Amino acid sequence: MAPFVQDALDVRLRFRSLAPLLESPRVWALACRSPWLFAGESLHLAGLHALAAGDHATAERLLEGAASRYRGELRTEPLARARVHQLMARACAAGGRASPLSLDVDRALTRLERIESPVPPFDLVPAHVLLASWLEEPAAADVQAERLAA
C-alpha cells in the first residue's frame, strides 16, 4: 500500500477525543456526509445522541455508518448492538410501539446480553432490561437496571 494511502486511513477521528462533540447536530451532519472520518464507536455514540434527541432519520444514517465500520473491522458484538439501535430508530420513526418494527426490535434484543441504553449517558445495560422498557419513560431502563444491581 502506498505510504500516503496508509496515512489517510489513520486520519479517522478517535472516539475519546470526540465524545463531547458528538451531541451536536452539526457533527451529526458531518458524520453523515463523511463517515470515513469517524471511528465506529464515534458514529455509534453520535447515532445514540440523535436517537435520544428524536432525530430518527439522522440516527439511522449514523448507526448505518457505525455498522459499516464494525463490519469492516469484524467486530460482531458492537455490530449487533448498532443494528438493534438502528431498528429502534426505524421503529420510533414509524410510530413506536404501534409500529410492526417494534416486534423486530424485541426479537433482536432477546439475542443480546448487553446493549447501550438509548438515553444519555448510554451505559451498557442488560438487554432484557431494555426489552422491557425501550419505549417507556426515558429513565425506565435506568431505574430497572438499578433495581437489578441492588
C-alpha positions in Angstrom: 0.0 0.0 0.0 1.3 3.4 -0.9 2.5 5.5 2.2 0.1 8.3 1.6 -2.9 5.9 1.4 -1.8 4.2 4.6 -1.6 7.5 6.4 -5.0 8.5 5.1 -6.5 5.5 6.9 -5.2 6.8 10.2 -7.0 10.2 9.7 -10.1 9.0 11.4 -11.1 11.0 14.4 -10.9 8.9 17.6 -13.8 8.2 20.0 -12.3 9.7 23.1 -11.3 13.0 21.5 -14.8 13.5 20.1 -17.1 12.3 22.8 -18.3 15.7 23.9 -18.8 16.9 20.4 -21.0 14.0 19.3 -24.0 15.7 20.9 -24.0 18.4 18.2 -26.3 18.2 15.2 -23.5 19.9 13.2 -21.2 17.0 13.9 -24.0 14.6 13.0 -24.3 16.3 9.6 -20.6 16.0 9.1 -20.6 12.4 10.2 -23.5 11.5 7.8 -21.6 13.1 4.9 -18.2 11.8 5.7 -18.4 8.7 7.9 -14.9 7.6 7.0 -13.6 10.4 9.2 -15.0 8.8 12.3 -14.4 5.6 14.2 -17.3 3.1 14.6 -17.7 4.0 18.3 -17.9 7.7 17.5 -20.6 7.1 14.8 -22.5 4.8 17.2 -22.5 7.3 20.0 -23.5 10.1 17.7 -26.3 7.9 16.5 -27.5 7.3 20.0 -27.4 11.1 20.7 -29.5 11.7 17.6 -31.9 8.9 18.6 -32.3 10.4 22.1 -32.9 13.8 20.5 -35.7 12.3 18.4 -33.9 12.8 15.0 -34.6 9.2 13.9 -33.5 9.6 10.2 -30.1 11.0 11.2 -29.8 8.3 13.9 -30.4 5.6 11.3 -27.8 7.1 9.0 -25.2 7.4 11.7 -25.8 3.9 13.0 -25.5 2.5 9.5 -22.1 4.2 9.3 -21.1 2.6 12.6 -22.3 -0.8 11.4 -20.3 -0.4 8.3 -17.2 0.4 10.4 -17.8 -2.5 12.7 -18.4 -4.9 9.8 -15.1 -3.8 8.2 -13.2 -4.4 11.5 -15.0 -7.7 12.0 -16.4 -6.6 15.4 -19.6 -8.6 15.7 -20.9 -7.6 19.1 -20.8 -3.8 18.5 -22.2 -4.5 15.0 -25.2 -6.4 16.5 -25.8 -3.6 19.1 -25.7 -0.9 16.3 -28.2 -2.9 14.2 -30.6 -3.1 17.2 -30.3 0.6 17.8 -30.9 1.2 14.1 -34.0 -0.9 14.3 -35.1 1.1 17.3 -34.7 4.4 15.3 -36.8 2.9 12.4 -39.5 1.7 14.8 -39.7 5.1 16.7 -39.9 6.9 13.3 -42.7 4.6 12.2 -44.8 5.1 15.3 -43.1 3.5 18.2 -44.9 0.6 19.9 -47.7 0.7 17.3 -45.1 0.0 14.6 -44.7 -3.5 13.3 -41.0 -2.9 13.6 -41.2 -2.9 17.4 -41.6 -6.7 17.3 -38.4 -6.9 15.3 -36.6 -4.8 18.0 -38.0 -7.0 20.7 -36.7 -10.1 18.9 -33.3 -8.6 18.3 -33.0 -7.6 21.9 -33.6 -11.2 23.1 -30.4 -12.2 21.2 -28.1 -9.8 23.1 -26.7 -9.9 26.6 -25.9 -6.2 27.0 -26.7 -3.1 24.9 -26.2 0.6 25.3 -29.2 2.4 26.9 -30.9 4.7 24.3 -30.9 7.5 26.9 -27.8 9.5 28.0 -25.2 8.6 29.2 -25.8 5.5 27.1 -24.4 3.0 29.7 -24.4 -0.7 28.9 -27.5 -2.3 30.4 -28.7 -5.9 30.3 -30.7 -6.4 27.1 -33.6 -7.9 28.9 -34.0 -4.6 30.9 -34.1 -2.6 27.7 -36.5 -5.1 26.2 -39.0 -4.4 29.0 -38.7 -0.6 28.7 -37.3 0.6 25.4 -40.4 2.6 24.5 -41.4 3.7 28.0 -40.3 6.6 30.1 -36.7 7.6 29.3 -35.5 6.8 32.7 -37.3 3.5 33.0 -34.3 1.4 31.8 -32.0 3.1 34.3 -34.4 2.5 37.2 -34.8 -1.1 36.3 -31.0 -1.5 35.9 -30.5 0.0 39.4 -33.1 -2.4 40.8 -31.3 -5.4 39.3 -28.0 -4.2 40.5 -29.2 -3.9 44.1 
